[in-house]
């Protein structure tokens, strides 16, 4: 079945390219990947750009929808991201791809879903970005650029309704309080759904995977002079999602089950994930004729509450819980030049993070309360030097110092039986060198070499008291990339070939049933190719797509009794990803779009059996049709139109069963948006 769909997918690409007529010209794209505005053709690295128009047309509502557009990037139901073989670390909770929204970093999988309201453009920087963006950006950065307000008040109101009682409302408006001096804006989104699963256990929450998501933010922008601007942004997020996992007996093979196996559950505990977060960001910019100074100060406080039925078919009432409070401060100073042939940027960075964490079982027979503190200091710089008319050399580097400490208790029935105290300091230098060659105004090629880094940390389960069990080292990568970027009047194509050698790659290890640790495997590698492009067939028709192929394997992963995985594919990494979209917009305002998202086979780690298991991929089809008249946009949409299913999360606590999560089933609905 999947083979026939691949043939259909490829035939759509081929046939679409045969109908080119008089076309719309592609516009120049400006990005801020190097923390300064540049033409995307001049930046020697792989970048995917998602515009405001893309967000509307493709029904992009959250970070998961963004990641599906990026070659070789994937994400599961718990917001655990994977890119080019790099995965989320269990007890730093941090993804290998970092989100930045107005300077506020989003590292953790538990708040990896900032608001997409008021977005001008989303830049996905593929590959390590440690030189300019710092720790944990080993896989890349998702940089969300919000709109700059004007003197006129503008905005939009939107509402959607779909099956499973899905509802979303959005509000976004901004404008001038004092023309050219003081601006303000507010935006919010409110979303909920009853989900598709039913818990038939008496007294439990019936809508087993329902969710509620609320986001609201506002800003003030003050420009007392043409040179000085100050922007204060405040945001508040809330999400409560009930669990969409289910347990399957191991007598049933992974690829023989479907989403329907979990439609009805009998869990005595209603599992859920609840997060609350508030953040503040102060951005100050001062420009002179030849230099620009910027300061970004952020504070973020988040709370996590998890209740999880770890034993759904035994021990009624016994469940696992997690509670976490995190407070983070960051400060960055940047100085860059302007209007000069040789471009440069330099800066200082500091962050401080305090984490109070508790994990255990209710009733409280055993739990592990802990407090962790970390500080990061860094100095960075990068320069772009023209070499003649067509070559440009980029040199960059970042020196950073990360210090972490932990105070962890193991409690049995409330009494301490073990205390673990430790601290560790890691120093690292992250260099970057790139050379680009501009063959003509349309075609640029480049080569790039850089170092990537993701911080180490401490496990929040104290099992043996040994440093080996309770601490894991940073993972480091050496990266090479060769690429080309072409842009014409109606056609754009980007190609990147990469190789990544990884040391001390973070892995998940099961110590006892239900207790997982982060550990290091000595060596791994990842290599592959990524392509993305856009083609305007006519003034009304366009086609866009991306393909990512990756070979990601463990080279030195031998844990003795815990298994030998040398030569096996890295877990949570699809063999390939692809997407294809065809869009139509008529002069009358009628429009339509169909998108195909492809995911290849994926390995998952079975901690109980000490093995890797493989699951099949799928092709997901999304559609949207609508009519724009005046200030209104009225539309209908579907996601996963053919109701395909694939496993995106797998864990096994015992040798008798396993737990899985699937992608979301078919969703369809209607919506309206009013712009003013």
PyMOL commands that set and color helices and strands:
alter all, ss='L'
color gray80, all
select helices_A, chain A and resi 2-16+40-42+52-57+63-67+109-111+130-133+163-165+254-256+259-262+467-470+560-562
alter helices_A, ss='H'
color red, helices_A
select strands_A, chain A and resi 30-31+38-39+47-51+73-75+81-83+94-101+104-108+119-126+140-146+154-162+166-178+182-193+198-199+211-222+228-242+246-249+264-265+272-287+291-308+319-337+343-362+366-367+370-387+391-412+415-438+443-454+457-458+471-472+475-487+491-512+515-536+541-556+576-585+590-599+602-606+611-615+618-629+632-639+647-651+657-662+667-675
alter strands_A, ss='S'
color yellow, strands_A
deselect
rebuild
show_as cartoon
